Amino acid sequence: MVMKRTKDPWMKADEFGRALPKGVGVNLLVRELEQHLAFCRDVLGAMILYSDEDFAAVELAGSVFMLHGDHTYADHPMHGVVSSAEGRGVGIELRIYGVEPDKLEERARQHGHPVLAGSSDKPHGLRECHIVGPEGYIWVPGIAV
């Protein structure tokens, strides 16, 4: 594992891991951590719990997810797959339930992020849009209609 961090982290990694709730967790591996943090904060309206040169913990709609810089996976089995990938997030939608899609769509456009599909009411009972975040991750905020 290659770390760029020069300061003490907010908490020890094992302490953070044990504090995570039961359920599904998301960890996005990213080339440019700062770019993703800006997207999470400015477009998605997320709270950045912690960030440094290697790692970030982000809270969004009551859930916590992680971002890790690619360099932190240098000794990990996923490194070869991730480092050779042209785009990220292909075939996955990161859905954010209970978040107003029209507001996030507007913020995405203001910050120059592509909107794959604008906000609309869907037959499955949600109003949602599809926003392309950095490196191709697709974010889908939605609310029940």
Buried (B, 14 or more C-beta within 10 A) or exposed (E): EEBEEEEEBEEEEEEBEEEEEEEEEBEBBBBEBEEBBBBBBBBBBBEBEEBBBBBBBBEBEEBBBBBBBBBBBEEBEEBEEBEEBEEBBEEEEBBBBEBBBBBBBBBBBEEEBEBEBEBEEEEEEBBBBBBBBBBBBBBBBBBEE
